[in-house]
Amino acid sequence: MGITKEHFEYVSNLAMDNAAIVLPPGKEYLVVSRLEPLARTSGFDSLSMMIDSMRSQRGLQDLHHMTIEALTTNETLFFRDFHPFEAIEKKLLPEIIARRSAERKIDIWSGASSTGQEAYSLAMLIRDRFPELGGWKITILGTDLSYKALEKARSGIYSQLEVNRGLQLPLLVKHFEKSGRDWQLKKDIRDMVEFRQMNLIEPWPNLPRFDLVMMRNVLIYFDIPAKQKILSNIRSIMHPDGGLFLGASETTLNIDRNWTVENCGKTLLYRNVLHSGTVPVGKN
Ligand SMILES: C[S@@+](CC[C@H](N)C(=O)[O-])C[C@H]1O[C@@H](n2cnc3c(N)ncnc32)[C@H](O)[C@@H]1O
C-alpha cells in the first residue's frame, strides 16, 4: 500500500518539526515501510487511518511520538568504523589523561547513542586499555531521542547477531554473559554508562563539560540549520581542548567554521578552533 501526497507531507512535517529529520519526496517507501507495522500494532486497519487519527488529535500524543521514533534509523554496532576508537585509544585519551591528572575526571558523551553499542564500546576500551584510570571518575553518557532504543541500551542485552557485528571474540568472552539465547554485558561495564533521553534539536539540558564527544551518524538526517545549531552547542559544552568525532560521511566543512580537523590515523578528529590554533575548515 502507498501513501497519499497529503499524508506524506503531514508525516514529513511531523518528523522535521520534532526531530529535524528530513524526509524529502522520494522517501515515501521509507515512511510506508516504517509506519505500516506501527499502524497494525496500534490497532488501525491501515496506515492512512492512523495518519488521519493523528491529524485529528491536538498536540503531540503517544502515537505521534511512536511515529517519530519509528522514523529514526537506529542502525549501530559495536566499535562502528573502528578507526575513531583507535584514535581515542592512541591519541585523544592519552592526551586527555595527561591534561586531567590533577582532577582525575573524564566526561564522555555518545550523542545519538541508539541501542548503546557505541557507549559500551568506549566503556570496554577504557576498562581494558586504561587500567590506570581505575581511581578516576569516568562518566560515559549515552543520549538518544528514542525511548525504545534507550530501553534496550540500558538492558545491555544483545542478540547473537548483534554481538557478531564489530565485537571481537575475546571481548565477548570477557565482558558478556549468556542471557537465554542473547548476551548481556556484565554489570561492571553497564554501570560505567548512563543513558538519558534527549532530543538534539530541542533546548539542551544541563550537561557536563565533555572531553570527548561522539556525534556519529545522526547529523546526516538533519538540515543545515539543525546541524549548525548542534555543532555550535557541542562547542559550548565541550572542553576547549576536547575532541569530537563525527560519522564517516559527516563533516563540519561548510557548516560551522569554528572547528578544525586533524587527520588522526584513518579518521578525522574535530577540535574547537579556539584551542587548536590551526586554520579553520570551510567557509561560513
Ligand atoms: C544511525 S543511529 C547512530 C547510532 C550511533 N551514533 C552510531 O554511529 O552507530 C542514529 C540515532 O540518532 C537518533 N536520533 C535521530 N534524531 C534525533 C534527535 N533529533 N535527537 C536525538 N537523537 C536523534 C536515532 O534515534 C538513532 O538512534
Ligand as a Chemical Component Dictionary entry (heavy atoms), coordinates in Angstrom:
data_LIG
# 
_chem_comp.id                   LIG 
_chem_comp.type                 NON-POLYMER 
_chem_comp.pdbx_formal_charge   0 
_chem_comp.three_letter_code    LIG 
# 
loop_
_chem_comp_atom.comp_id 
_chem_comp_atom.atom_id 
_chem_comp_atom.alt_atom_id 
_chem_comp_atom.type_symbol 
_chem_comp_atom.charge 
_chem_comp_atom.model_Cartn_x 
_chem_comp_atom.model_Cartn_y 
_chem_comp_atom.model_Cartn_z 
_chem_comp_atom.pdbx_ordinal 
LIG C1  C1  C 0  22.037 5.665  12.919 1  
LIG S1  S1  S 1  21.866 5.851  14.654 2  
LIG C2  C2  C 0  23.530 6.217  15.112 3  
LIG C3  C3  C 0  23.972 5.476  16.350 4  
LIG C4  C4  C 0  25.440 5.653  16.736 5  
LIG N1  N1  N 0  25.767 7.018  16.996 6  
LIG C5  C5  C 0  26.333 5.095  15.658 7  
LIG O1  O1  O 0  27.002 5.852  14.964 8  
LIG O2  O2  O -1 26.367 3.873  15.492 9  
LIG C6  C6  C 0  21.070 7.434  14.735 10 
LIG C7  C7  C 0  20.413 7.710  16.064 11 
LIG O3  O3  O 0  20.056 9.075  16.109 12 
LIG C8  C8  C 0  18.870 9.186  16.875 13 
LIG N2  N2  N 0  18.233 10.474 16.567 14 
LIG C9  C9  C 0  17.581 10.855 15.432 15 
LIG N3  N3  N 0  17.098 12.097 15.558 16 
LIG C10 C10 C 0  17.466 12.526 16.788 17 
LIG C11 C11 C 0  17.256 13.735 17.519 18 
LIG N4  N4  N 0  16.575 14.761 16.983 19 
LIG N5  N5  N 0  17.766 13.816 18.763 20 
LIG C12 C12 C 0  18.445 12.790 19.311 21 
LIG N6  N6  N 0  18.681 11.627 18.682 22 
LIG C13 C13 C 0  18.186 11.500 17.438 23 
LIG C14 C14 C 0  18.047 7.994  16.440 24 
LIG O4  O4  O 0  17.053 7.666  17.389 25 
LIG C15 C15 C 0  19.119 6.924  16.271 26 
LIG O5  O5  O 0  19.212 6.113  17.401 27 
# 
loop_
_chem_comp_bond.comp_id 
_chem_comp_bond.atom_id_1 
_chem_comp_bond.atom_id_2 
_chem_comp_bond.value_order 
_chem_comp_bond.pdbx_ordinal 
LIG C1  S1  SING 1  
LIG S1  C2  SING 2  
LIG S1  C6  SING 3  
LIG C2  C3  SING 4  
LIG C3  C4  SING 5  
LIG C4  N1  SING 6  
LIG C4  C5  SING 7  
LIG C5  O1  DOUB 8  
LIG C5  O2  SING 9  
LIG C6  C7  SING 10 
LIG C7  O3  SING 11 
LIG C7  C15 SING 12 
LIG O3  C8  SING 13 
LIG C8  N2  SING 14 
LIG C8  C14 SING 15 
LIG N2  C9  SING 16 
LIG N2  C13 SING 17 
LIG C9  N3  DOUB 18 
LIG N3  C10 SING 19 
LIG C10 C11 SING 20 
LIG C10 C13 DOUB 21 
LIG C11 N4  SING 22 
LIG C11 N5  DOUB 23 
LIG N5  C12 SING 24 
LIG C12 N6  DOUB 25 
LIG N6  C13 SING 26 
LIG C14 O4  SING 27 
LIG C14 C15 SING 28 
LIG C15 O5  SING 29 
# 
